[in-house]
């Protein structure tokens, strides 16, 4: 399988995009562990990276509210359920970890939901920053709370 990486500059700091021929597989902040790719070969991965870079820049410039780049993420069935539900949170809205647990029909599993949320490999694309604590505090975020606040501010929350 062909895979490629692309580093981009953004208003929130460096981002590292990873894609395969099937779609985008990761978007990482510089503080995160970016997967090392030993086989970087051209193919459809390059077009997925360019599409993702354009869409992320448009989002951060306030010109885009969602993403339609093809995705090829891997995770457990539970993680996939959580990540799919995250994609349903509308731009400009937040929900709590508890509400997210209810939406995936596991109301007592809010810690597991939080863990799956934290393992989201596609920050921004899958909007995990829209999940906050029940007491309205920010909770956590892979890119740091300052970035989470800035993303929520961008979406006018």
C-alpha positions in Angstrom: 0.0 0.0 0.0 1.3 3.4 -0.9 1.6 6.0 1.9 2.8 9.6 2.0 3.3 12.3 4.6 3.0 16.1 4.2 3.9 18.7 6.7 1.9 22.0 6.5 2.0 25.3 8.3 -1.2 26.5 9.8 -2.4 29.4 12.0 -2.4 26.9 14.9 1.1 25.5 14.2 2.5 22.7 12.2 0.3 19.8 11.1 1.4 16.5 9.7 -0.9 14.8 7.2 -0.6 11.1 6.4 -2.5 9.4 3.6 -2.7 6.1 1.8 -4.1 5.4 -1.6 -7.4 4.7 0.0 -7.6 8.1 1.8 -6.4 10.3 4.6 -5.2 8.2 7.6 -4.0 10.9 10.0 -3.7 14.5 10.9 -1.3 15.2 13.8 -0.1 18.2 15.7 3.7 18.6 16.2 3.4 17.4 19.8 1.9 14.1 18.8 3.7 10.9 17.6 3.5 11.0 13.8 3.7 7.5 12.4 6.9 6.8 10.6 6.4 5.7 7.0 9.2 3.5 5.7 7.5 3.1 2.2 6.6 6.5 0.8 5.4 5.9 -2.7 3.4 8.2 -4.9 -0.1 7.2 -6.0 -3.6 8.4 -4.9 -2.1 9.3 -1.5 -0.6 12.5 -2.9 -4.0 13.8 -4.2 -5.6 12.9 -0.8 -2.9 14.9 1.0 -3.3 18.0 -1.3 -7.1 17.9 -0.9 -6.8 17.6 2.9 -4.3 20.4 3.1 -6.5 22.7 1.0 -9.6 21.9 3.1 -7.8 22.3 6.4 -6.5 25.7 5.4 -10.0 26.8 4.2 -11.5 25.6 7.5 -8.9 27.5 9.6 -9.5 30.6 7.5 -13.3 30.3 8.3 -14.1 29.5 4.7 -15.2 25.8 5.2 -17.3 24.1 7.9 -16.8 20.4 7.0 -14.5 18.1 5.1 -15.1 15.7 2.2 -11.6 14.3 1.7 -11.6 10.4 1.5 -10.7 8.8 4.8 -9.0 5.5 5.5 -8.7 5.3 9.3 -8.1 2.2 11.3 -9.3 1.5 14.8 -11.4 -0.9 16.8 -15.1 -1.2 16.1 -15.8 0.9 19.2 -13.4 3.6 18.2 -14.9 3.7 14.7 -18.4 4.1 16.3 -17.2 7.0 18.4 -15.3 8.6 15.5 -18.4 8.3 13.2 -20.5 10.0 15.9 -18.0 12.8 16.3 -18.4 13.5 12.6 -22.1 14.1 13.2 -21.5 17.0 15.7 -22.4 20.1 13.7 -20.0 22.9 13.2 -20.5 25.5 15.9 -21.9 23.0 18.5 -20.4 21.1 21.4 -21.5 18.0 23.3 -20.3 16.4 26.5 -18.4 13.1 26.8 -21.5 11.8 28.6 -23.7 12.8 25.6 -21.3 11.2 23.2 -21.5 8.0 25.3 -25.3 8.2 25.0 -25.2 8.7 21.3 -23.1 5.5 20.8 -25.6 3.7 23.0 -23.2 3.1 25.9 -24.3 5.7 28.5 -22.0 4.4 31.3 -18.9 4.2 29.0 -18.1 7.9 29.0 -14.5 7.2 30.1 -14.0 4.7 27.2 -15.6 7.2 24.9 -13.2 9.9 26.1 -10.3 7.5 25.5 -11.5 6.7 21.9 -12.0 10.4 21.4 -8.4 11.0 22.5 -7.1 8.4 20.0 -8.8 10.1 17.1 -6.1 10.0 14.4 -7.7 12.8 12.3 -7.9 15.9 14.4 -9.9 18.7 12.8 -11.3 16.4 10.1 -13.0 14.3 12.8 -14.0 17.2 15.2 -13.0 15.8 18.6 -12.4 19.4 19.8 -16.2 19.8 19.9 -16.5 17.4 22.9 -16.3 19.1 26.3 -16.7 18.1 29.9 -20.2 18.0 31.4 -19.4 21.0 33.6 -18.6 23.0 30.4 -14.9 23.0 31.0 -12.8 22.1 27.9 -11.7 18.7 29.0 -8.6 17.5 27.0 -7.3 17.8 23.5 -4.4 16.2 21.7 -3.2 19.6 20.4 -3.5 21.3 23.8 -6.2 23.3 25.4 -5.1 26.5 23.8 -5.7 25.1 20.3 -9.0 23.6 21.4 -10.2 27.0 22.7 -9.0 28.6 19.4 -10.9 26.0 17.3 -14.0 26.6 19.4 -13.6 30.3 19.0 -13.2 29.9 15.3 -16.5 28.1 15.2 -17.9 31.0 17.4 -18.6 28.8 20.5 
